[in-house]
Amino acid sequence: MRIEFAKRRSAAWWGCAAVLGAAFLVMLLFNVLTPLISDDYSYFLRFPTHEPVRSFGDIVQSQIQHYLQWGGRTLVISLNQIFLFLGKGLFNPVNALVFCVSVWACAKLAAGSRPVHPLLLAAVLGALFHFNPCFGAVNLWLCGSCGYLWPLVFCLLFLLPYRLALDGLAWTGVKPAAGMFFLGLAAGWGNENTSGMAVLAAVAFLALVRLFTGKFPLWALTGAAGSLAGFLLLMCAPGQWVRFEFAGSDGRGFLTVYSTRIMNATHALLLYGAWLLVAFGALYGLLALTRPGAKALVLPAVFCVLALAANYALVLSPVYYIRSFYPVLAMLVCANASCIAALAQARAQTARLLRGALAGALGVVLAYDLLVGGYDILSYYTMRRVRDEAIVAAAQAGEEDIATYAVFPYTRFCGAWGQPDIRRDPGNWVNVNMALHLGVGSIRAVEQHYYPFPGYDDFSNTVDQEMSLALE
């Protein structure tokens, strides 16, 4: 019996390694094919100047000023500037690895101390890829990855010890307590709704640990304290208030403003998470019929509540940027995966069939997404390379005011989806910062190109507007 279990465990390990290895190679290729986009050019500069970053000291000074004058996302903006300073060649493999960590962490949160089944991992991968409304912007675009993927991974890794404590993890001593404090600090100091969710999750899991183990471990308390400290550093930054004042006031009444925001948040949830919510209802109902233990029933519900909290927390923001849906998606995926993992314990044959069916269906969808998304990513990369080389060549020929075209991708898998490209106004911040990076005088767009390279005088999407895919 023990030998058979060891064989199954080894097969599961190699199966998971194959899934993650394939995901890493695809994501590495996609990262390599994603050029610098919009805000990336801004973070080459020492805030709030147009002087380039030349040292780590410049990054420190830039972040101090950014914290005081614009926003509290110091950790993620520091990552932006560090990777831009060190080079995108380093960022590409590291970011691909971090995406794989996010896939594994979601599956591990569902499975707990049990080995992650390769089919469950494949289903999680397919769901995170297919249901992400702006996949490229939060997983490939350098600035977007540091701002959304990385904080989510910090949050998922922060929650793992709490989840494993429900299955018997027993850490003691000062080192785990200190480590969890700093991991909690990173989870709490990311972006607003992901980090707020991390604080709420820490409180929820503290209650679960107390309920199911009868203890409040020191590391669990210091972790929760760290997440709260990080969240306060994020939200209480002087720059947050500067940015809030910059956004201006809304002349509509209080009820009008917040009812509109609630409807926007609900619209986003139904638009991008409806199928996952339906799947959760079906899986949770099936799980309840098997009459599992209390823990198996509570965990999926907690993940679902965390998803709803991360979604409706954006009611406090004037704008619901669709990039902020990432933590909502991750928790919905964890909720569904937790149901599947619990069903595997209750009804092994049924769960095996269910895992295989979900992994197979999402695998087919994933293959289609990779084909369509890969074509768009490659096309955008080619067009940008042709255009940027033409801009540099024109500058070397002595042109000062360079007239060129804006490039517009077609699918959400491209890192440029929803990001502004150069505009008609050469004084626009995107134009100015890109011109500084390319070493040219000024740049302006006179038309907009789509693949395979036709030109259109249509400025309705990216040239004259901030196409941020936001619900206002």
N, C-alpha and C positions, 0 to 999 in steps of 0.2 A: 504493500500500500504506500509506504513512504517513498519507494523508488518511482512508483507511478506518479505520485504527486510532484516529485522533483522533475520528472520528465515534462509534465504539463507546465510547470513553472518555467522551465528552460525554454519550452516552445513558445510560451507567452512572451517571454523576454525577447527572444529573437524576432517574433512577429511584430512587437512594438518597435523594436529597433529598425526593422524594415520600413514600417509606416513613417516613423519620424525621419529616417534617413532620406526617403524619397521626398518628404515634405521639405527637408532642409535644402536639398539640391534644387528643387523647383523655386523655392523662395530665394535662394542665393542668386539664381539666374535672373529672377524678376527684379531683385534689388540692384543687380549690376546694370540692368536695362532701364532703370529709373534714374533720370538725370536730376540735377538740382532744380527745385521748383519754388517760385514765389518767395515765401518767408525764408527759405534757406539762404537766399542772397542777403537778407537783412541781418542774419546772425553771423555772417562773415565780418560784420562791423562791430566796433566797440560802442555799445549803447551809452548815451544817445547821440553819438557822433557818426560821421561818415568815414572815420579812420578805421582801417582794417585791424583785426585782431592779430597781434604778432607774438604773443606769449600767453602763458597760463595766468600771469599776473593781470593781463588785459581782460581775460575772462572773468577773474574775480571782481575787478573794478566794474566791469560791465554788469555783472549780476547784482552788485550792490545798488547801482543806479537803477537797474530794471526793477528791483524789489521796491525801491523808494518811489519810483516815478510811473510805473506802468502795471505791474501785476505780481502776484505771489508765487507763480509757478517756477520758483528758483531751481529746483532739482531738475525738472525736465528741460528748461531753457539752458541750464548748464550743460546737460547732455548734448543738446543741439550744438552749442558752440564748441564743445570739446571734440565731437566727431568731425565737425567742419574744419577745425584747426588741424586735427590729426590726419584727415583725409577720408574720403568716402570709401576708399579701398578697404579700410578697417571696418567701417560701419556695415558694409554689405554682409560679410559672414556673421558678424556679431548679431545684427538685427535678424537675420534668418534663423539663427540659433534661438534668439529670444522668442520668436514666433513659435518655434517648436516647443519651447518650455511652456508657453501659454496653452498649447493643445494638451500636453501631458498633464499640466497642473489641473485643468478642468476635469480630465478623466480621473485623475488621482483623488480630487475632492469628492467625486462620485463614488469611487471604489473604496476609499479609506485604506485600511491596512492590507486589504486583499490585493493580489497582483492585478494590474490593469490588463483586461483582455484586449488583444489586437483589434478585434471587430468593434469593440466599444471605442477604442482610440480612433479607428477609422471613421466611425460615425460622428465623433466629436469634431474631427478634422473637417469632414464634409460640411457639418452644420456651421462651423465658424467661418468657413470659406464662402458657402453659398448664401447664407442669410445676412451677411454683413452688407449694409446698404452703401458703404463707401470703402470697400476692402483696400484698394490701393492707397487711399489717403491716410489710413491709420496703420498700414503694415509695410508700405514701400516708400512713401514720401518721407524723407529724413525727419523733417520737422514734425510731421504728423505722427510718425512712429514713436519718436521720443515723447510726444505729448499725450499719446493715447495707448499705444501698445505697451510701452514700458511701465507706466503707472499701473495698468491692469495686471501685468505680470508681478509687480511688487505686491499688489493686493492679493493675488491668488496664492503666491508663496507664503505671504503673511498668514493667510487663513488655513494653510495645510496643517501646521502643528495642532491647531484647535480641532480640526476634523479628525486627525489621528489620535488626539487625546480621548475622543469618544470611543475609540477602538483599543484603548489601553496604553497609549504613549504616556510614559511617566518620566518627564524631565525634572531634574532637581539641581539646585546649585545656582551660583551667581552667573556663570557664563551663559547658560540658556536665557536667563532673565535679561542680561545685558544685550544679547544678540537679538532677542525678540523686541526689545525696546527700539533698537535702531532699525530693524525691519519694519516695525510699526510706524516709525517716523517716516520712512521712505514711502510706505503705503498711504499715509495720511497727507503727504506733501507732494501730491502728483497733480491731478486736475480735479476740478470742483466736485463733479458728481461721482467719479470713481473713488476719490478719497473720502467723501462723505459716506459712501456705501461701505468703505473699509471700516470706518468708525462704528457704524451701525452693526456691521457683521461681527466685529469684535465683541460688542455688547451682547448680541444674540448668542454667539458661541460661548461666551462666558457663562451665560445662563444655562445653556445646554450641558456644558461641562459640569457645572454644579449639580444640575438635575440628574445626570446619568452616572456621575462618578462621586458626587457628594463632596467635591473639593474645589478650591480656588487656587490652582497652582500659581506660584510666584511669577513664572514666565508668562502665564496667561494675563496676569494683572499688569505686568510691565509692558507687555505687547499692546494691550488696550490703551495704556497711558501714552505710549509712544505714538500710536495712531492719532489720538486726540491732540497731542502736542504738534504733530505734523500738520494736522488739519487747521489748527489755530494759526500756525505760521503761514499757511497758505491763505486763509481767509482774512487775517488781520493785517496783511501787508499794507503799508501806506499806499503803494501803487494800485491796490485794488480799488481804493476810493477815488484815486485820480482817474482810473479807467471808467469807473461808474459815472463820475461827473462828466467825463468826455462823451459818454454815450448819450447824455441829455435826458431830460425828463419826458414822461409820456403824458400828454394832455388829456387822455381819456380817464374816466372814473376808475376807482379801485376795483369795483366788481367787474367792469368791462375788461380791464387789463388782465386780471387773474382768471376770469372765466375763459378768455381767449387763449391764455397760456395753457390752461388745463386741457382745452380742446385740442390745441396743437400737440401737447404731449401724448394725449390719447390717440390722436391721428397717427403719430409716429409709431406708437406701440402696436397699433393694429396694422399699419402698413408694412412694418418690417418684422414684427414678432408674432403675427396672427397664427401662422402655421405652427410655430413652436408652442404657443399657448394652447392650441387645439391638441397637439401631440401630448403636451403635459397633462391636460385634462383626461385624455384617454388612458395614458400610461398610469397616472395616479389612481384612476378608478379601477384599473386592472390590478394594480398593486394592493389597493384596499380590499379587493375581493379575496386575496390570498391570506388576509389576516396576519400580516407580519408583526414584528415587535414595534414598540413605540418609536424607537430611534429611526427605523426604516421609513416610518410614515412622516416623522417630523422633519427630517433633513431636506427632502425635496420641496416641502412647503416653505421652509426657511429660505432656500435658494430662490424660489419664485417670489417671495415677499421682498427679498433684496433686489431682485430685478425691477419690481414695481417701484421700489423706493428710489433706485438710481434713475428711473425714467421720470418720475414725478418731482424729483428734486430740481429738475430743470425748469419747473414753474417759477423758481426764484430768479431765473436768468431772463433778461429781456429777449434773448434769442435762443431757440433750440437748434443748435448746430447738429446735423445728423451724425457727425463724427462722434458726438457724445453718446450715441447709442451703443457703443462698444461694450461697456460694462453691463448694460441691460442684456445684450445678446449673450455675453459670457455666463451670466447667472441663469438665464433661461436654458442654455445648453447644459449647465451643471444640474439644474432641476430635472431635466429629461434624462440625463445620464444617470442620475441618482436613482430614479425609478427603475431604469433598466438594470443597474447593478443590484438593487434590492430584489428585483424579480429573479435574478440569477440565483440568489440564495434560496428563494422560496420555491421556484419551479424551474429547475435546471434546464429541462428539455424545451419548455416554452421560451425561456429567456435566450437560449442558444438560437432558436428559430428567429426570435425578435431581433437579436443583435445582428444576425446574418442578413435579415431582410432590410433593416435600416442601413447597415453598412453598404449593402449592395445597391440600394436605391440612391443613397447619397454619393456612392462611388461613381455611378453613372452620371449623376448631375455634376459631380466634381470634374469628371473628365470633360464634359461639355463646357463648364466654366473655364477650365484651364485652356481649352482650345480657343474660345472666344476672347477671354481675357489676355491670353498670351499673344494673340494676334494684335490686339489693341496696344499692349505694352510695347511690343516690338515696333509697331508702326509709329507710335509716339516718339520712341527713342530715335528712330531713323530720321523722322522729320525734324526733331530738335537738333540732332547732330548736324544735319545739312544746313539748317538755318543759322545755328550759332557759328559754324565755320564760315558761312557767307558774311555774317556780321563782322567777324574778326578780319576777314580778307578785305572787306570794304573799308574798315578803319585803317588797315595797313596801306591801302591805296590812297589815303588822305581824306576820306569822307568824314565830316564832323557829325552831321545830322543824318543818321542812317534810317531809311524807310524800309520796313520789312513786314512780316506777317505774324499774326498770332496763331498758335497751334491749339487745336481743340480735340481732346480725346472723345471716344464714343461710349466707353463703358466704365462702370464703377470699379473695375479691377485696375485701371490705370492710376498711378499715383497722382496725376494731374487732374483727375476728375473732381470738379468742384473748386479748383484753385484758380486764381486769376493769373492770366498770362499778361504779356505786355499790352499796353493800351495805346490809343491814339495820342494821348497827351504825354509828351516826353518828360514832363515834370512829375508824373505819377510815381509813387514810391516803388512800384515793381520795376518800372522802366529805369529809374535812377539807380537802384541797387544792382540790377543786372548789368547796366552799362559800366558801373564801377568795377564789377567783378570781371567783365570781359575786357576792360581797359579801353573802352571807346568813349567818344564824346557824349552822344545822346542816341536814344533809340525810340522809334515810334512805329506803331502798327498802322498799316494802310489797308489791310485786308485780313481775312481769317481763313486758314487752311484746314481741311479735313483730309483724311487718307482716302484714296491714294493720291494725294497732292493736288486736288482741284482747289481753286481759290474762290472765295465768295466775299462780297461786300456786305456781309451781315454782321453787325456789331452788337447784336442783341444778347449774346451769351457771355463772352469773356472779355471783350475788349473794353467796353464802356461800363460794365457792372461788376460788382463783387459777387461772382457766382459761387456763393459759399454753401449752397444747398442747405439753407436755413429756413426754419419755419418761424415767422415773426407774428 
